[in-house]
Each structure stands twice: as C-alpha cells, then as structure tokens.
Amino acid sequence: MWKEHSMKIHTPPASPNTSCRTHLGDFVAEFIRKPGTTASLLPSSSHLARVMVRDAGLADAEAVLEYGPGTGVFTPYILRELRPESKFAAIEINPRFASIFKTVHPAVTLFEDSVENVAAICASLQVAGVDCVISGLPWAFFPKSVQISILDQTMRVLKPGGRFITFGYPHSLVLPAAKHLAALLPNYFTTVSKSPIVWLNVPPAFVYRCVR
Ligand SMILES: C[S@@+](CC[C@H](N)C(=O)[O-])C[C@H]1O[C@@H](n2cnc3c(N)ncnc32)[C@H](O)[C@@H]1O
C-alpha cells in the first residue's frame, strides 16, 4: 500500500544529499554494469534536485510518483514539499539501487519494477490519478519505442493538469533519442517548458516541466 507521507519521518537532514553522496561508488559501479539504464556516472546534485521540485506543485499534490530514483538524491527534496497526507511512491528498476534506496528512505514505498508498469502499480494501489511525476529516467538512452511506452503508460495515471518533470543534459541533445523525446513531449502535454541550464550539476543539466 501507499505509505502516507509523514513530515516527521521524512524530514531531511540539514544536508539532504549527504547520504546519497556516500553511495557514489555504487553509482559508478552500476553505470559500469548497466550503462543503458543508469546513463550517468554520478548521481544528480542538490542543485538539480531543487530545480526539479520547483514549480512542480508538490505542496498541493495528493499523489506523487518518482521514476528512477537511483540512490534517492531527489527524494528528500520531494518529501520536504509534500503535505503529511500526500501519498508518495517510487519506482526503480535496478535491484542494487532499490536496495540502497530502501536503506536511505525506509519510510518510502518503493516498487522494484519498470515504470512501464506504472498503470498496473497504481491500479494495485487503488490510486486513480497522480498529480505529479518526478522522473530521473535516462531518456537519451532509451529506444524510441520505450520512450513512447513509458509516456503512454504515464498518461494512463497522470491527472488532467498533472505535471511531469524530468531532466536532460544539453550535451546529449545531439543524440537521436534526446531529439525524439523533445519532439514527443508536446504530443502528450499542453505545456512543455525548459529550465535554464543548471551549471552546477555534473554534467550540467536542464529540467523539462510538462503539464498535461
Ligand atoms: C540517470 S539515473 C538517475 C538516478 C537519480 N534520479 C539521479 O538523478 O541521480 C537513471 C535511473 O533510472 C532508473 N531506470 C532506468 N530505466 C528504468 C525503468 N524502466 N523503470 C524504473 N527505473 C528505471 C535507473 O536504474 C537509474 O536509477
């Protein structure tokens, strides 16, 4: 079942990213083992995490999902925004990351699964609609068919007016898959905007904010 968010349980430490940084070696190891799904040598930074949650409407959300949390870098920043009664769950395909995530965020509901099964996951939870998806997925490494499948499945659960937040790397925009995603997003969402580049992330990144 969804665990109702509790600010008391989830209040992040003064430096929310610290616990994730201690898993740097795990991230590098998973990149070497599974480059196609990990896609980055390093976890995202606190700088990118702040931009990811900005204007995501989390404070008003009833139900929120995090896609591909990895070691859970974005998670404390999401939890800080949520109301105590908000529902939050994460979906991570990599068993090693899932194990780390459960250690770092024991109070968060985690599905060790592919986000392509998000509709079935929400159905199993008896959740009819999600207000916001915060995605850490590596779109530039996905085949076009997988991009379409994930967005199709996401649309089955995202409420009208719901937000879909994800990030990309400017240097990856030359890749066909990244171009494909950029062309695809306006087919699914009424509004698609891009943040300024977050130069302090390694590598620099930008955030797509999409509204259904
Ligand atoms: C670039 S890493 C980002 C991790 C973390 N969000 C961050 O920013 O540091 C991509 C993450 O997406 C996960 N992932 C890739 N494909 C997935 C899928 N189909 N379903 C769920 N998670 C997936 C990977 O295992 C990895 O944890």
PDBQT file of the ligand as one rigid body, heavy atoms in Angstrom, charges set to zero:
ROOT
HETATM    1  C1  LIG A 301      20.378   8.776 -14.648  1.00  0.00    +0.000 C 
HETATM    2  S1  LIG A 301      19.916   7.663 -13.309  1.00  0.00    +0.000 S 
HETATM    3  C2  LIG A 301      19.156   8.896 -12.250  1.00  0.00    +0.000 C 
HETATM    4  C3  LIG A 301      19.116   8.481 -10.813  1.00  0.00    +0.000 C 
HETATM    5  C4  LIG A 301      18.679   9.615  -9.869  1.00  0.00    +0.000 C 
HETATM    6  N1  LIG A 301      17.324  10.036 -10.142  1.00  0.00    +0.000 N 
HETATM    7  C5  LIG A 301      19.611  10.785 -10.011  1.00  0.00    +0.000 C 
HETATM    8  O1  LIG A 301      19.213  11.786 -10.631  1.00  0.00    +0.000 OA
HETATM    9  O2  LIG A 301      20.735  10.705  -9.516  1.00  0.00    +0.000 OA
HETATM   10  C6  LIG A 301      18.519   6.818 -14.026  1.00  0.00    +0.000 C 
HETATM   11  C7  LIG A 301      17.744   5.942 -13.052  1.00  0.00    +0.000 C 
HETATM   12  O3  LIG A 301      16.585   5.424 -13.720  1.00  0.00    +0.000 OA
HETATM   13  C8  LIG A 301      16.477   4.021 -13.426  1.00  0.00    +0.000 C 
HETATM   14  N2  LIG A 301      15.687   3.400 -14.510  1.00  0.00    +0.000 N 
HETATM   15  C9  LIG A 301      16.057   3.252 -15.805  1.00  0.00    +0.000 A 
HETATM   16  N3  LIG A 301      15.065   2.672 -16.508  1.00  0.00    +0.000 NA
HETATM   17  C10 LIG A 301      14.027   2.478 -15.637  1.00  0.00    +0.000 A 
HETATM   18  C11 LIG A 301      12.716   1.942 -15.762  1.00  0.00    +0.000 A 
HETATM   19  N4  LIG A 301      12.272   1.480 -16.943  1.00  0.00    +0.000 N 
HETATM   20  N5  LIG A 301      11.934   1.893 -14.676  1.00  0.00    +0.000 NA
HETATM   21  C12 LIG A 301      12.375   2.368 -13.469  1.00  0.00    +0.000 A 
HETATM   22  N6  LIG A 301      13.611   2.895 -13.287  1.00  0.00    +0.000 NA
HETATM   23  C13 LIG A 301      14.427   2.952 -14.354  1.00  0.00    +0.000 A 
HETATM   24  C14 LIG A 301      17.927   3.570 -13.351  1.00  0.00    +0.000 C 
HETATM   25  O4  LIG A 301      18.083   2.319 -12.739  1.00  0.00    +0.000 OA
HETATM   26  C15 LIG A 301      18.532   4.727 -12.577  1.00  0.00    +0.000 C 
HETATM   27  O5  LIG A 301      18.334   4.572 -11.191  1.00  0.00    +0.000 OA
ENDROOT
TORSDOF 0
